[in-house]
Amino acid sequence: MTAEAQTELTTVYQVKGMTCGHCEGAVSGEISALPGVTSVTAVAKAGEVTVVSASPLDREAVRAAVDEAGYELV
């Protein structure tokens, strides 16, 4: 039995409009619901969201998730 190496992809997105922990949680929650996402870290002060996923994410799906949270993918 061979174990395939699990490669994860880390992508950093710029998100406009986040100002606090609540904002970070809202964006993280929406992006976390996307298929293949294993980790999301949002930092309001930097305006960045770091997403770890099993495979590349569709940018429009990420944009829709960020929009749903009430913010804007830059």
The first five atom37 places (N, CA, C, CB, O) and aatype in JSON, in Angstrom:
{
  "aatype": [12, 16, 0, 6, 0, 5, 16, 6, 10, 16, 16, 19, 18, 5, 19, 11, 7, 12, 16, 4, 7, 8, 4, 6, 7, 0, 19, 15, 7, 6, 9, 15, 0, 10, 14, 7, 19, 16, 15, 19, 16, 0, 19, 0, 11, 0, 7, 6, 19, 16, 19, 19, 15, 0, 15, 14, 10, 3, 1, 6, 0, 19, 1, 0, 0, 19, 3, 6, 0, 7, 18, 6, 10, 19],
  "atom_mask": [
    [1, 1, 1, 1, 1],
    [1, 1, 1, 1, 1],
    [1, 1, 1, 1, 1],
    [1, 1, 1, 1, 1],
    [1, 1, 1, 1, 1],
    [1, 1, 1, 1, 1],
    [1, 1, 1, 1, 1],
    [1, 1, 1, 1, 1],
    [1, 1, 1, 1, 1],
    [1, 1, 1, 1, 1],
    [1, 1, 1, 1, 1],
    [1, 1, 1, 1, 1],
    [1, 1, 1, 1, 1],
    [1, 1, 1, 1, 1],
    [1, 1, 1, 1, 1],
    [1, 1, 1, 1, 1],
    [1, 1, 1, 0, 1],
    [1, 1, 1, 1, 1],
    [1, 1, 1, 1, 1],
    [1, 1, 1, 1, 1],
    [1, 1, 1, 0, 1],
    [1, 1, 1, 1, 1],
    [1, 1, 1, 1, 1],
    [1, 1, 1, 1, 1],
    [1, 1, 1, 0, 1],
    [1, 1, 1, 1, 1],
    [1, 1, 1, 1, 1],
    [1, 1, 1, 1, 1],
    [1, 1, 1, 0, 1],
    [1, 1, 1, 1, 1],
    [1, 1, 1, 1, 1],
    [1, 1, 1, 1, 1],
    [1, 1, 1, 1, 1],
    [1, 1, 1, 1, 1],
    [1, 1, 1, 1, 1],
    [1, 1, 1, 0, 1],
    [1, 1, 1, 1, 1],
    [1, 1, 1, 1, 1],
    [1, 1, 1, 1, 1],
    [1, 1, 1, 1, 1],
    [1, 1, 1, 1, 1],
    [1, 1, 1, 1, 1],
    [1, 1, 1, 1, 1],
    [1, 1, 1, 1, 1],
    [1, 1, 1, 1, 1],
    [1, 1, 1, 1, 1],
    [1, 1, 1, 0, 1],
    [1, 1, 1, 1, 1],
    [1, 1, 1, 1, 1],
    [1, 1, 1, 1, 1],
    [1, 1, 1, 1, 1],
    [1, 1, 1, 1, 1],
    [1, 1, 1, 1, 1],
    [1, 1, 1, 1, 1],
    [1, 1, 1, 1, 1],
    [1, 1, 1, 1, 1],
    [1, 1, 1, 1, 1],
    [1, 1, 1, 1, 1],
    [1, 1, 1, 1, 1],
    [1, 1, 1, 1, 1],
    [1, 1, 1, 1, 1],
    [1, 1, 1, 1, 1],
    [1, 1, 1, 1, 1],
    [1, 1, 1, 1, 1],
    [1, 1, 1, 1, 1],
    [1, 1, 1, 1, 1],
    [1, 1, 1, 1, 1],
    [1, 1, 1, 1, 1],
    [1, 1, 1, 1, 1],
    [1, 1, 1, 0, 1],
    [1, 1, 1, 1, 1],
    [1, 1, 1, 1, 1],
    [1, 1, 1, 1, 1],
    [1, 1, 1, 1, 1]
  ],
  "atom_positions": [
    [[0.85, -1.18, 0.0], [0.0, 0.0, 0.0], [0.9, 1.24, 0.0], [-0.97, 0.0, 1.23], [1.78, 1.37, 0.85]],
    [[0.67, 2.14, -0.94], [1.46, 3.36, -0.99], [0.61, 4.54, -0.54], [2.02, 3.6, -2.4], [-0.57, 4.64, -0.87]],
    [[1.23, 5.41, 0.19], [0.53, 6.61, 0.65], [0.91, 7.76, -0.28], [0.87, 6.94, 2.14], [2.09, 8.06, -0.45]],
    [[-0.08, 8.38, -0.86], [0.18, 9.54, -1.72], [0.45, 10.75, -0.85], [-1.0, 9.8, -2.68], [-0.22, 10.96, 0.16]],
    [[1.42, 11.54, -1.24], [1.72, 12.76, -0.5], [0.59, 13.76, -0.69], [3.08, 13.36, -0.96], [0.2, 14.09, -1.81]],
    [[0.08, 14.23, 0.4], [-0.98, 15.23, 0.33], [-0.33, 16.6, 0.19], [-1.91, 15.18, 1.61], [0.37, 17.06, 1.09]],
    [[-0.54, 17.23, -0.93], [0.02, 18.56, -1.11], [-1.09, 19.57, -0.92], [0.68, 18.71, -2.51], [-2.17, 19.46, -1.5]],
    [[-0.81, 20.55, -0.11], [-1.79, 21.6, 0.13], [-1.29, 22.88, -0.51], [-2.06, 21.8, 1.65], [-0.09, 23.13, -0.59]],
    [[-2.22, 23.67, -0.94], [-1.92, 24.93, -1.6], [-2.31, 26.07, -0.68], [-2.66, 25.02, -2.97], [-3.43, 26.1, -0.16]],
    [[-1.4, 27.02, -0.49], [-1.69, 28.19, 0.33], [-1.81, 29.41, -0.58], [-0.59, 28.42, 1.42], [-0.9, 29.69, -1.37]],
    [[-2.92, 30.11, -0.47], [-3.17, 31.3, -1.29], [-3.54, 32.45, -0.36], [-4.29, 31.03, -2.34], [-4.32, 32.28, 0.57]],
    [[-2.98, 33.63, -0.63], [-3.32, 34.82, 0.15], [-4.16, 35.74, -0.73], [-2.02, 35.55, 0.66], [-3.75, 36.12, -1.83]],
    [[-5.32, 36.1, -0.22], [-6.24, 37.0, -0.92], [-6.29, 38.33, -0.19], [-7.66, 36.38, -1.04], [-6.17, 38.38, 1.04]],
    [[-6.47, 39.41, -0.94], [-6.68, 40.74, -0.37], [-8.18, 40.97, -0.27], [-5.97, 41.86, -1.23], [-8.9, 40.8, -1.25]],
    [[-8.65, 41.35, 0.91], [-10.08, 41.58, 1.12], [-10.25, 42.98, 1.7], [-10.69, 40.5, 2.07], [-9.63, 43.34, 2.69]],
    [[-11.12, 43.76, 1.05], [-11.37, 45.13, 1.46], [-12.6, 45.2, 2.36], [-11.54, 46.05, 0.23], [-13.62, 44.57, 2.07]],
    [[-12.5, 45.96, 3.45], [-13.65, 46.21, 4.3], [-13.6, 45.57, 5.67], [0.0, 0.0, 0.0], [-14.4, 45.92, 6.54]],
    [[-12.67, 44.64, 5.9], [-12.57, 44.01, 7.22], [-11.94, 45.0, 8.21], [-11.74, 42.69, 7.16], [-10.92, 45.62, 7.91]],
    [[-12.57, 45.13, 9.39], [-12.04, 46.07, 10.38], [-11.86, 45.47, 11.77], [-12.94, 47.26, 10.48], [-11.24, 46.08, 12.63]],
    [[-12.4, 44.26, 12.0], [-12.37, 43.72, 13.36], [-12.44, 42.2, 13.36], [-13.53, 44.29, 14.19], [-12.5, 41.57, 12.3]],
    [[-12.43, 41.62, 14.54], [-12.51, 40.18, 14.69], [-13.79, 39.59, 14.13], [0.0, 0.0, 0.0], [-13.78, 38.49, 13.57]],
    [[-14.9, 40.32, 14.27], [-16.17, 39.85, 13.72], [-16.05, 39.73, 12.2], [-17.33, 40.8, 14.1], [-16.52, 38.76, 11.61]],
    [[-15.42, 40.71, 11.57], [-15.22, 40.69, 10.12], [-14.39, 39.47, 9.73], [-14.52, 41.98, 9.65], [-14.73, 38.75, 8.78]],
    [[-13.31, 39.23, 10.47], [-12.44, 38.09, 10.2], [-13.24, 36.79, 10.28], [-11.26, 38.05, 11.18], [-13.09, 35.91, 9.43]],
    [[-14.07, 36.67, 11.29], [-14.87, 35.47, 11.48], [-15.88, 35.26, 10.36], [0.0, 0.0, 0.0], [-16.09, 34.14, 9.9]],
    [[-16.5, 36.35, 9.93], [-17.51, 36.25, 8.86], [-16.87, 35.78, 7.56], [-18.2, 37.61, 8.65], [-17.4, 34.89, 6.89]],
    [[-15.74, 36.38, 7.21], [-15.05, 36.0, 5.97], [-14.51, 34.57, 6.08], [-13.89, 36.98, 5.67], [-14.65, 33.78, 5.15]],
    [[-13.91, 34.24, 7.21], [-13.36, 32.89, 7.42], [-14.45, 31.84, 7.32], [-12.67, 32.8, 8.78], [-14.26, 30.78, 6.71]],
    [[-15.59, 32.12, 7.92], [-16.7, 31.16, 7.9], [-17.2, 30.87, 6.5], [0.0, 0.0, 0.0], [-17.44, 29.72, 6.14]],
    [[-17.36, 31.92, 5.7], [-17.85, 31.73, 4.33], [-16.84, 30.98, 3.47], [-18.17, 33.1, 3.69], [-17.22, 30.07, 2.72]],
    [[-15.57, 31.35, 3.56], [-14.55, 30.69, 2.74], [-14.34, 29.25, 3.2], [-13.22, 31.47, 2.79], [-14.1, 28.37, 2.38]],
    [[-14.43, 29.0, 4.51], [-14.26, 27.65, 5.04], [-15.28, 26.67, 4.47], [-14.37, 27.67, 6.55], [-15.01, 25.47, 4.39]],
    [[-16.44, 27.18, 4.07], [-17.5, 26.33, 3.53], [-17.23, 25.86, 2.1], [-18.82, 27.07, 3.58], [-17.92, 24.98, 1.6]],
    [[-16.23, 26.45, 1.45], [-15.91, 26.04, 0.07], [-15.28, 24.65, 0.06], [-14.96, 27.07, -0.6], [-14.48, 24.33, 0.95]],
    [[-15.62, 23.82, -0.92], [-15.05, 22.47, -1.01], [-13.53, 22.5, -1.13], [-15.65, 21.72, -2.2], [-12.98, 23.27, -1.92]],
    [[-12.85, 21.67, -0.35], [-11.4, 21.55, -0.43], [-10.63, 22.45, 0.5], [0.0, 0.0, 0.0], [-9.42, 22.29, 0.65]],
    [[-11.31, 23.41, 1.14], [-10.63, 24.33, 2.05], [-10.35, 23.61, 3.37], [-11.47, 25.61, 2.29], [-11.25, 23.03, 3.97]],
    [[-9.08, 23.67, 3.8], [-8.71, 23.02, 5.06], [-8.41, 24.01, 6.18], [-7.52, 22.13, 4.84], [-8.46, 23.65, 7.35]],
    [[-8.09, 25.26, 5.82], [-7.76, 26.26, 6.83], [-7.95, 27.66, 6.26], [-6.3, 26.07, 7.33], [-7.65, 27.91, 5.09]],
    [[-8.45, 28.56, 7.1], [-8.6, 29.97, 6.7], [-8.14, 30.84, 7.85], [-10.09, 30.29, 6.31], [-8.55, 30.64, 8.99]],
    [[-7.28, 31.81, 7.55], [-6.84, 32.78, 8.55], [-7.04, 34.17, 7.97], [-5.34, 32.54, 8.95], [-6.41, 34.55, 6.99]],
    [[-7.94, 34.94, 8.6], [-8.19, 36.3, 8.15], [-7.54, 37.28, 9.12], [-9.72, 36.58, 8.03], [-7.61, 37.1, 10.34]],
    [[-6.9, 38.32, 8.58], [-6.27, 39.34, 9.4], [-6.8, 40.69, 8.93], [-4.7, 39.27, 9.3], [-6.37, 41.22, 7.9]],
    [[-7.73, 41.25, 9.71], [-8.38, 42.5, 9.31], [-7.39, 43.63, 9.14], [-9.43, 42.88, 10.34], [-7.47, 44.39, 8.17]],
    [[-6.45, 43.76, 10.07], [-5.49, 44.86, 10.02], [-4.7, 44.88, 8.72], [-4.53, 44.77, 11.2], [-4.4, 45.95, 8.19]],
    [[-4.36, 43.69, 8.2], [-3.59, 43.58, 6.96], [-4.5, 43.52, 5.74], [-2.7, 42.34, 7.0], [-4.04, 43.71, 4.61]],
    [[-5.8, 43.26, 5.96], [-6.72, 43.1, 4.84], [-6.43, 41.85, 4.03], [0.0, 0.0, 0.0], [-6.66, 41.8, 2.82]],
    [[-5.92, 40.82, 4.73], [-5.53, 39.6, 4.05], [-6.26, 38.38, 4.61], [-4.03, 39.39, 4.16], [-6.58, 38.31, 5.79]],
    [[-6.51, 37.44, 3.72], [-7.08, 36.15, 4.11], [-6.19, 35.08, 3.5], [-8.59, 36.01, 3.63], [-6.03, 35.01, 2.28]],
    [[-5.62, 34.24, 4.36], [-4.76, 33.15, 3.91], [-5.59, 31.88, 3.92], [-3.49, 32.99, 4.81], [-6.16, 31.51, 4.94]],
    [[-5.67, 31.22, 2.77], [-6.5, 30.03, 2.61], [-5.6, 28.85, 2.23], [-7.6, 30.26, 1.53], [-4.8, 28.93, 1.3]],
    [[-5.75, 27.75, 2.98], [-5.06, 26.51, 2.66], [-6.11, 25.56, 2.11], [-4.31, 25.9, 3.92], [-7.15, 25.35, 2.72]],
    [[-5.83, 25.0, 0.94], [-6.8, 24.11, 0.3], [-6.1, 22.91, -0.32], [-7.61, 24.88, -0.77], [-4.89, 22.93, -0.58]],
    [[-6.88, 21.87, -0.55], [-6.35, 20.64, -1.13], [-6.0, 20.81, -2.6], [-7.35, 19.51, -0.97], [-5.13, 20.11, -3.12]],
    [[-6.66, 21.74, -3.27], [-6.41, 22.02, -4.68], [-6.7, 23.49, -4.95], [-7.28, 21.09, -5.61], [-7.32, 24.15, -4.11]],
    [[-6.28, 24.01, -6.09], [-6.56, 25.42, -6.39], [-8.06, 25.71, -6.34], [-6.0, 25.8, -7.76], [-8.87, 24.93, -6.82]],
    [[-8.39, 26.85, -5.76], [-9.79, 27.27, -5.66], [-10.16, 28.16, -6.84], [-10.05, 28.0, -4.33], [-9.33, 28.89, -7.36]],
    [[-11.4, 28.08, -7.23], [-11.92, 28.97, -8.26], [-12.04, 30.37, -7.67], [-13.3, 28.47, -8.81], [-12.74, 30.56, -6.68]],
    [[-11.36, 31.34, -8.27], [-11.34, 32.7, -7.72], [-12.77, 33.27, -7.6], [-10.47, 33.62, -8.6], [-13.07, 34.0, -6.66]],
    [[-13.63, 32.93, -8.56], [-15.0, 33.44, -8.51], [-15.78, 32.84, -7.34], [-15.73, 33.15, -9.83], [-16.65, 33.5, -6.78]],
    [[-15.47, 31.61, -6.97], [-16.11, 30.99, -5.81], [-15.65, 31.69, -4.53], [-15.79, 29.47, -5.74], [-16.44, 31.92, -3.62]],
    [[-14.36, 32.03, -4.48], [-13.84, 32.76, -3.32], [-14.47, 34.16, -3.28], [-12.27, 32.87, -3.38], [-14.87, 34.63, -2.21]],
    [[-14.57, 34.8, -4.44], [-15.19, 36.14, -4.51], [-16.63, 36.08, -4.01], [-15.14, 36.68, -5.96], [-17.07, 36.95, -3.26]],
    [[-17.38, 35.06, -4.43], [-18.77, 34.92, -4.01], [-18.87, 34.72, -2.5], [-19.43, 33.75, -4.75], [-19.77, 35.26, -1.86]],
    [[-17.95, 33.94, -1.94], [-17.95, 33.71, -0.49], [-17.66, 35.0, 0.27], [-16.91, 32.62, -0.11], [-18.31, 35.31, 1.27]],
    [[-16.69, 35.76, -0.22], [-16.33, 37.04, 0.42], [-17.5, 38.02, 0.29], [-15.02, 37.64, -0.22], [-17.82, 38.74, 1.24]],
    [[-18.14, 38.06, -0.89], [-19.3, 38.92, -1.1], [-20.42, 38.55, -0.14], [-19.78, 38.82, -2.56], [-21.08, 39.42, 0.43]],
    [[-20.64, 37.24, 0.03], [-21.7, 36.76, 0.93], [-21.47, 37.25, 2.36], [-21.78, 35.21, 0.89], [-22.41, 37.52, 3.1]],
    [[-20.19, 37.35, 2.74], [-19.84, 37.82, 4.08], [-19.98, 39.34, 4.19], [-18.41, 37.39, 4.44], [-19.96, 39.89, 5.29]],
    [[-20.14, 40.02, 3.04], [-20.31, 41.47, 3.05], [-19.05, 42.26, 2.8], [0.0, 0.0, 0.0], [-18.98, 43.45, 3.13]],
    [[-18.05, 41.62, 2.21], [-16.78, 42.3, 1.96], [-16.4, 42.15, 0.49], [-15.66, 41.73, 2.86], [-17.14, 41.55, -0.28]],
    [[-15.25, 42.71, 0.11], [-14.89, 42.74, -1.31], [-13.52, 42.13, -1.53], [-14.92, 44.18, -1.84], [-12.54, 42.54, -0.9]],
    [[-13.45, 41.14, -2.42], [-12.17, 40.56, -2.82], [-11.52, 41.54, -3.78], [-12.36, 39.14, -3.49], [-12.12, 41.96, -4.77]],
    [[-10.28, 41.9, -3.48], [-9.55, 42.89, -4.29], [-8.8, 42.19, -5.41], [-8.58, 43.71, -3.42], [-8.13, 42.84, -6.21]]
  ]
}
